[in-house]
Amino acid sequence: MQVLALPGMPMVQAGDDLVALIEAALERAALRLQARDVLVVAQKIVSKAEGRAVDLATVTPSAKAIELAAQVQKDPGVVELILSESVRVVRARPGLLIMEHRLGFVMANAGVDHSNVADQPEQALLLPRDPDGSAEALRARLSADAGVPLGVIINDSFGRAWRRGIVGIAIGAAGLPALIDLRGKPDLFGRALQVSISGFADEIAAAASLVMGQGDEGQPVALVRGLAWDAPDMPVAGTIRPPAEDLFR
């Protein structure tokens, strides 16, 4: 398997054509897309292109946001955006809000972010409205232009409840299975697997994050080549554990 960061991606602005930018980066790298290539695209540039940046000066905090902001020592306008993107507060303490996002993700600040957004600190960036739909739109055009079937993953950085450190995970996927169910298949000694379900898209997203970086690298797109799978396509929405199976709610 190869994981290659695409060079020379510009700073993305609202309304930019991500497909055109990705194809230009592929051309600069002398890379021609092949069947079953997977393009991993950072959430931030998808959100920027889709106009998901919000000017905090336009946000009027509610009474609930003001109260919660005082509790967690955050900007009330930012907390208002966090609440608007969420269905519930999971945990709150000074400096930290863990939220259940409207898409089902449990994450810090409901994905509302200030880093790598703009030169002006008064802007915040929200997640795409429909990350699976965004991935499919990119996949459809890129596949049509290249003439081969492709996969697309939109990745983001998440913390883990029981471990320090952030990792890349998939928040949107198209053209590949977000999960691969291995139950019933034999292990090394011929015993049928009972509970193994591979988080296929998350594993690809984490691998791509190694070359995309988490800071100022400026490499928001990676090409992953050499993967094989035989499971049907599944969006990331299918990975969200339903409440009846969640032992920690």
PELIN-V486825 format. One record per pair of residues at least 12 apart in sequence whose ideal C-beta (glycine too) atoms are under 6 Angstrom apart, sorted by sequence separation. I is the first residue (numbers start at 1). J is the second residue. D is the distance in whole Angstrom. If there is no record, write none. Layout:
BEGIN
i->(I;I)
j->(J;J)
d->(D;D)
END
This chain:
BEGIN
i->(88;97;112;113;86;87;139;155;65;112;138;182;208;61;65;82;86;87;155;156;9;61;85;90;111;181;182;208;8;135;153;154;59;65;154;179;180;6;61;135;8;72;153;180;204;7;56;59;73;7;72;152;131;152;177;178;86;151;72;85;150;151;82;82;173;82;18;81;170;170;12;16;169;139;170;12;139;169;12;14;135;168;134;135;136;168;135;167;131;132;85;131;168;81;78;153;155;107;153;180;153;177;179;177;178;157;177;178;178;179;178;173;173;172;57;171;56;170;55;53;54;44;53;52;52;47;50;47;46;46;132;132;132;46;43;33;35;37;38;39;40;41;43;35;33;40;19;19;104;38;40;45;42;41;40;39;38;37;22;3;3;5;5;3;9;9;5;6;5;3;4;3;2;2;1)
j->(100;109;124;125;99;100;152;168;79;126;152;196;222;76;80;97;101;102;170;171;25;77;101;106;127;197;198;224;25;152;170;171;77;83;172;197;198;25;80;154;28;92;173;200;224;28;77;80;94;29;94;174;154;175;200;201;110;175;97;110;175;176;109;110;201;112;49;112;201;202;45;49;202;174;205;48;175;205;49;51;172;205;172;173;174;206;174;206;171;172;126;172;209;124;124;201;205;158;204;231;205;231;234;233;234;214;234;236;238;239;239;235;236;236;122;236;122;236;123;123;124;116;125;125;126;125;128;128;128;134;235;236;237;154;154;146;148;150;151;152;153;154;156;149;148;155;141;142;240;204;208;220;220;221;222;223;224;225;221;207;208;211;212;211;220;221;219;221;222;222;223;224;225;226;226)
d->(5;5;5;5;4;5;4;5;4;6;5;4;4;4;4;6;6;6;6;5;5;6;6;6;4;5;6;6;6;5;5;5;4;6;4;6;4;4;4;5;5;5;5;5;6;6;4;5;5;6;6;5;5;6;5;4;5;4;6;4;6;4;5;5;4;5;5;5;4;5;4;5;5;4;4;4;5;5;5;4;4;4;6;5;4;5;4;5;5;5;6;3;3;6;6;6;4;6;6;4;5;4;6;6;5;6;5;5;6;6;5;6;5;5;6;6;5;5;6;5;5;6;5;6;4;5;6;5;5;5;4;6;6;5;5;4;4;5;4;5;5;5;4;6;6;5;5;6;4;6;4;5;4;5;5;6;4;5;6;5;6;4;6;5;6;6;4;4;5;6;5;5;5;6;4)
END
